[in-house]
Amino acid sequence: MSRHVYRASIFHLLGDPAAGTDPLAGWFDDGALVVEDGHVAACGAWDAVEHRDSDRVVHYPGALIVPGFVDAHVHYPQIDMIASPGGQLLDWLENYTYPAEMRYADPSVAREAAGFFLDQLLAHGTTTALVFATVHKHSADALFEAAFARNMRLAAGKVLMDRNVPPALSDTAESGYADSAALIAKWHNKGRLTYAVTPRFSASSTEEQLALTRRLLDEHPDILLQTHLSENEAEIAHVLETFPGAPDYLATYEKFGLVTERSLFAHGIHLSPSEWQRLGAAKSAVAFCPTSNLFLGSGLFDLRAAEAANVRVGLGSDIGAGTSLSQLQSMNEAYKVGQMRRQMHDAFTLFHLATLGGARALRMDAKIGNFETGKEADFIVLDPAATPVLARRYARATTPADKLFALAILGDDRAVQATYVMGACAYSRPLAISLDFPGARPLS
């Protein structure tokens, strides 16, 4: 049996602060996280947790251990065109996204990008993500293969789109179904992998393809569905033109039975009260993607409406319209979106969106999201002294809420000291190098 004890300040959430859960119940100034064979054996105050003579103790003085971040919406092929300027959603897809994804017709491009993408997720503190591949079957194969090699808990799928897209990126209803079924058979529930059937958005799929998407859900009752919803006003108009007579965007999915408790819809910015109510009734989830929504000028997500409708919400980077894989940076922008809506999102809410809230949105909270006993030990070590400004601000913070808020607003990938996957170190920040003299070695 492998048993390690990690000592540092620790923070995790036992429930949703918006539902009344005490967020401080999982805060320990001097904490211990006990990991046995990749799972959490105990978590609490250092003096209250049992220590054995045989325990191997890893001490991170001054650091903060939190659950691994969950990215509820991201496109791995778009890592190549992040920070591409100009236009809003539909223009941006035409000018940047589709050309970038065409490159993935080459399997070698997909393999190289998949490895790079996952290594960057880990370096940014993200241990689980819900990921779009491209329309090419081998792009999903490459991602699953790379995630399996890294023992990551990951959900992903081959994109389905057979109309209103460039011919080079179009499948057919039949080929999309067959490719998805083959990928499910090969990868779903292998290791820590989950398949998510992935129509890009309703206007990019024929009615036949959407009907076959529902068939996949019926045939595989534990897979997920991921797609887009109500991101941009021009997109909404395009969807309603494509589905004459539909009362709203959500109805174009409801027609085919795709609004379910296993469905996660990215964005959900311009939803009507009726759409929010129906999402909540169906127990569907939504991904809040603040850096993307601001970058493309799409709009401001209404977290209070989601909470009122009991819709599960996770935080998404939405690379490449999003501008950072860092969920700390996503928290930063989520706070600002809330300010623009006159909604105050405190530090506990922000960390919930990126940890337990994200796990619940992906229906993985029985496995990950906090440090309850028996859960998989995915966690990150945050360094509050990663930058001079953050160190100075954090040192003056007097409460857990203030410390977490400083990390959320001033932190980024530089604050990630280490990332652990199932109790194994998957990323450790490189040591600083002094170049003042020949033969310089890493500083300890």
N, C-alpha and C positions, 0 to 999 in steps of 0.2 A: 504494500500500500504506500502510495506517495502522499505525504502530508506536509504542507507548508503553512506558516503563519506570516501574514503580511501586516506590518505595524505602521500606522500613519494616522492622520485624521481620516475619518471615514464618513461618507454621506450616501444614503440611499433612501428611497421613498417606499413606504409600505402601502400607499394608496394615492389617490388623486387629491391634492390639496384643495381643489375646487369642490370636492365632495365632502370636505370636512375632516379629512385625515390629518393628524398632527404631523407636519413635515419634520419636526425636530426629533421625533421618535427614532429616526435613523441617523442622527448626527452624533458623532463621538469625537471629541477633541483628541483623545489618545485612544485609538481603536485597534482592534484585531480582527482580521479576516482570515478564517481558517479554511484551507482548501484541501480536500482529500480526493484524490483520483479525479481531479478536474471539476469537482462539485463543491459547493459551499457547505461546510460542516458546521460553521458557527460564525456569527458576526456580532460584535458588541464592544463595550469598553474593554480596554486592555486588562484591567484588573478583574473584570468579571468573566472573562473567557478562560476556559480551562487550557492550560499549557502543559505539554508533556515533555519529559526530559529528551525524548527523541525528536521533538519538533525542530524543523529547520526554519529559523526566523529570518525574514527579509525585512529590514527596517528602512523606511523612507522618511527620514526626519524632515519635518516642515512641509511635507507633501500632503495631498488629499486624494484618497482612493474613492472612486465613484464607479457605478456600473458602466460597462461599455456603452458607447452611444449607439443609437439605432437611427439609421437614415431611412425614412419611410418612402422616399421617392427619389430615384437617381437613374440617369442614363449612362452606362459605362462607355458607350462609343463616343459620347459627346465630350469626354475628357480632352479630346483633340481639338475642340473648337470653343472651349471655354473662353470667355472674354472676347467674343466676336461682336463688334458694334453695329448698331443701326437697325431700325425697324422694330415693330412689335411682333407678336407671336407668329402670325401666318407668313409674313415676309421673312422673318428670321428662320422659320422652318425651310422655306424655299431656298434662301440664299446661303445658309450655313449648315443646318442640321442634315438635310437630305444629302448634300454633297459629301459631308463627313461620313455619313453612314454607308454611302455607296462603296467606300474604300474597304468595308468589311466583307465584301464579296470575296476578298482574299483571306483564306483561313489563317495565314501567317500574321496578318495585321490583327485579326481578332485575338489570337493567342498572345501576342506581345502586349496588346493593350489590356487584356484581362488581367495579366499578372501585374502590370504597372498600376492599374486601377485599384486592385485589392490591396497592394502594398501601400498605396497612398491612403486608402481608407484606414488601415491599421495605424499608419503614422499620424493620422489626424484623430485617432481615438475612437473610430467607428468600428465596431466588431460585428454588427449585423446590418444588412441593408435589403431593401426591396428594389430590384434592379431591372430596368429595361435593357435587353440586348438589341439587336437589329432584326430585320425580317429574315436574315440568313440563319438557318438552323445551326450551322457550325459556330455562329457567334455565341449562342447560348451554351453549346457544348464546351467551348473554350472557357467561358466564365465558370460554369459548374466544375469543370476539371480543376481550374486554378483554386476555387474556393474549397473543394474537397481536399486538395493537397495542403491547404492552410488550416483545415479543420474548422472553418468558419460556419456559423449559422447564417445562412443566406437564402433568400427567395428571389427567383428571377424567372424570366420567360422570353421566348422568341416573340418578336412583335408580329401581330397579325394586321395586315392592311392590304386590301384588294380593290380599292377605288380611291379616286381623288388624290393619288400620289404618283410620283414618277414611275414609269414602267420598270426601271432598274431596281426599284424597291418594292415592287408589288408581288405578292403571292396570289394564290387563289383560295377560295373557300375550302376546297378539297385538300390542297397541299398544305395549307396552314393547319388544318385539323390533323392531317397525317403526321406532319412534322412535330406538332405539339404533343400528340399521343406518344410518338417515339421518344421524345425528350422526357416525358413523364415516366415512361417505363424504365428509362435508363438512369434517371437522376433523382426522382422524387423520393424522399425519405432515405436516400443514400447518405450515410453519415449524418450531417446536420443540415441537409439541403431540402428546400421546399420548392415545388414548382408553382409558378403564378401564370395562369393563362393571361395573355397580354394583347388585347386589341388596343391599337394606339389611341384612337378616340372614335366615337360612333360614326362620324362622317367619313372615316377612312376605311370602313368595312361595309361590305354589302350586307343586306338582310340575311342572306344565306350564311355568310361568315359569322354574323352575330348569333344566329340560331345554332351553328355548330360550336360556337364558344359555350353556349349553355349546355350543349350535349357533353362537352368535356367536363364541365362542373358536375353534371349528373353522374357521369361515369367514374369520377374520382372525387369522392365527397370530402377529402381533406386538402385539396389544392386550393390556392388563392386565385383571386382575379384582381388585376391592376389595370387601370386606364386613367384617362383624363376627363375632367368635368369642369365646365364653367370657369375657364381660365381667363378668357379675353372676350370682349364684347363682339369683335368681328368674328371670332371663332364660334360664338353662340349663334350669330346670324347665319353662318355657314352651315352649322348643324341643322338649324330649323329649316333652311332651304333644302337640305338633303333629305329631310324627313317631313314632307308637307303634312300638316295637320297635327303634328306633335305639339302638345301644349307647352312643353318646356324641354330643356336639355335632358334632364334626368329621365323623362318619359321615354327617350330614345333607347335607354338601357332597360327600363322597366318592361318595355314591350317584349323583350327577349329573355326576361327573367334573370337579368344580370345584376340587379340590386339586391344583394344578399348579405348575410353576416360574414361572408368570406371575401367581400369586395372592398377594395380600397381605391378611392377616387382622388387623384391628385388635383389640388388647387381649391376648387369650390369657392371661388371668390364672389361670383355674382348670383348666388342662389336666392330664390324666393323663399318666403316663410314656409310655403307648402313643400318645397324641395327639401328644406332642412327637416321638416317634420317627417317626411317619408324616408329620408336617410336614417333618421333615428329609429323609426318604427322597424326598419329592415335590419337594424344593428350593423349598418355599414360604417366604414371608417373613411376619414379624409386626411390627406397629407397637406400640412401648412408649409409652404415653400417661400419664405420671405425674401431671400436674396434674389431668387428668380423673378418673383412677382414685381419687385421694385426695379430690377434691371430691365425688364421688358415693358415696364409701365402698365402691367396688367390690372392692378388694383390692390386693395387692402383686405386681407382675410379677416373675417369676423369670428374671433374665437368665442366670444360671448354667445353668439347665435348657435354655434356648435355645442357649447356646454348646455344651453337651454334645451336643445333638442336631444340631448344624451347621445351625441355622435362622438365616437372615439376619434382622437386626433393625435397624429404623430408629426414630428418635424422632419422635413425633407430638404436636402440640399438642391435637388433638381439640377445638378450638373448636366449639360453645360449652360443653360440659361442662368442657373445659379452661379455665383461667383466664388464659392469656396466649398471645399469638402469638409471644412471644420464646422462641427455642430455648435461650437462655442460662437463662431461668427454667425451662424444661423440664429442662435439665441439673441445675439446683439441686434440683428435686423428685425427679429420677431418683436422685441421690445419696442422698437421704433414704429413698427406697423401698429402695435397696440396704442402707442401714444397718438398717432395720427387719427385713430378711431376713438380717442378719449377712453381707452381701456388700459388699465394698469396691469401689466403682466409682471408679477414679482419673480424673484429668483427661483423660488420653489416651483412655480408654474413652468418657467423656462426649462429647468432641469427635468421636470416631469415629462414634458413634450419630447425630450431627447433620450429618455431612458425608459421608465415604466410605461409612459403614455405611448411611446413608439412601439414597445413590445406588445401592448394591448391592441394597437391598431393593426399589427401584423398577426394577431392571435397567437403570439409566442410567449405571453406573460407567464405561462406555467413553467417555462424553461429559463427565461432570461428577464432582465429589467430591474431586478433588485437583488439583495443578498439574503433572501429567505433561504432557510436550510433546505438543501437538496437541489437548488437551482444550479445551472451551469455557471462555472466561475469565469465569466467574461468581465473583465474590469480594466480600468485605466488608472494610471497614477498621474495626477496633475501637479505641476510645479508652480506654485504661486509666485515664485521669484524668477520666472522664465524671462521676463523683460524688466528693465529698471523701473519703468512706470508702474507696471503691474505689481512688482515687489513693494514699491513705496505705498501704493494704494492699499494693497492687501494687509500690510503691516499695521495700517491705521484702522482697519475694519474691526469692529468690536463685537459683532454678532455673526452667527452662521449665515443669516440672510444677506448681510452686507458682504461677507467674504465670497459667497456664491455669486452675488451680483457683480462684484469686481471681476471675477473669472469670466462670467458670461459676457461682459461688455468689453473687457480688455484682453481676453484670452484668444488664442488661435492655436495652430498646430505646434507652435513653439512651447506651449504650456504642457504638451503631452510628453511626459518623461518616459513612460513605458505603457505598453498595451499587452494585456494577457488574454489569451483565448483558451478556454477550458483549463485554466490554471497554468498554462505554459506561456512564457514570454514570447510574443510574436513580433514585438517592436520595442527597441530601446533607443532613446535619443542618443545620437553620436556625441562623444565627448568633444569639448572645445579643443581646437588646435592652435598653438602659438606658432606664428611664422617669423618670430624675431631672430631666430638663429638657425643655421643649417642642422638638419637631422632632428628637428623638433618632433616631440612625441605628444600623444594626447595628454591633456592635463587631468589629473585626478581630482 
